[in-house]
Amino acid sequence: MERGARAALLRARDTVGAYLGLTKTRIIEQLLVVTVPAMFLAERGVPSVWLICATLLGGAGSAASAHALNCVADADIDAVMKRTARRPLAKGRVPTRHALVFGLVLGAVSALWLALTTNLLAAGLSVAAIAFYVLVYTMLLKRRTSQNIVWGGAAGCMPVVIGWAAVTGTVEWPALVMFGVIFFWTPPHFWALAMRYREDYAAAGVPMLPVVATAEQVSRRIVIYSWVMAAWTLLLVPATSWVYAAVAVLGGAYFVLRAQLMHRAVVRGVDVQPMRLFHLSNMYLCVLFAGIAVDAAIGLPLLFS
């Protein structure tokens, strides 16, 4: 009896772990990191704890749905790439049909939750984000163009807009500026990762930029997008105080410097470790949006009020 119960418990744990693996929880954490600061800025203070929790839960469910459906669509290439070969569908730990139903149900439930606890606009935006990520990025762009992550990355920008909408019931210009920050941040972030796993993407037939362009061309575009991203962050200054302005200027300058140093190393033929810029990009985004949250929470006068 004890052995049977233990075996059943292990099977249940493995099943739960496999379904959690479909949701790509690490990426969800990153998406939620930008949602809360957007809500703080929309409130120009600290929103209610209930609203924050409700929005985060709905946003997590929405992101989990998109990722699960992405795993269904990309199961064939995930099995080829070393970086993704351990994903549940690639290893056959979850039946494809079950994963599809799981993703669709998650999307429906998360949208219903947001509609009931926040507002219809936030719920509608969550559905749009899922559809864009799965239908436009995964199924249309990813395997057809090296610009896949540029335009497809727009889905990853939606959490800030959803967070803003959950607080205000509208989408105003600061939300669009934050959307743009993540939009221009995504190519340097993802291309650095793709440089590291270039052979993986090539083997899977996915035309990520590092597969179809030289390392010098890729690093040059990373520098260009880094400059645009750093400049774009300054558009949010009129809605903030000197706290955010200082974080944006110093953080953006450092990120651009690191991107340029990597490009210089590529041009000189020096060994490059693009994952350093990848990890820096994660830290940069967290610090930048933490600056937004702190700025809004302490309520200093607007810089250009």
Buried (B, 14 or more C-beta within 10 A) or exposed (E): EEEEEEEEEEEEEEBEEBBEBBBBEEBBEBBBBBBBBBBBBBBBEBBEEEBBEBBBBBBBBBBBBBBBBBBBBBBEBBBBBEEBEEBBBBBEBBEEEBBBEBBBEBBBBBBEBBBEBBBEBBBBBBBBBBBBBBBBBBBBBBBEBBEBBBBBBBBBBBBBBBBBBBBBEEBEEBBBBBBBBBBBBBBBBBBBBBBBBBEBBBBBEBBBBBBBBEBEEBBBBBBBBBBBBBEBBBBBBBBBBEBBBEBBBEBBEBBBEBBBBBBEBBEEEEEBEBEBBBBBBBEBBBBBBBBBBBBBBEEBEEBEE
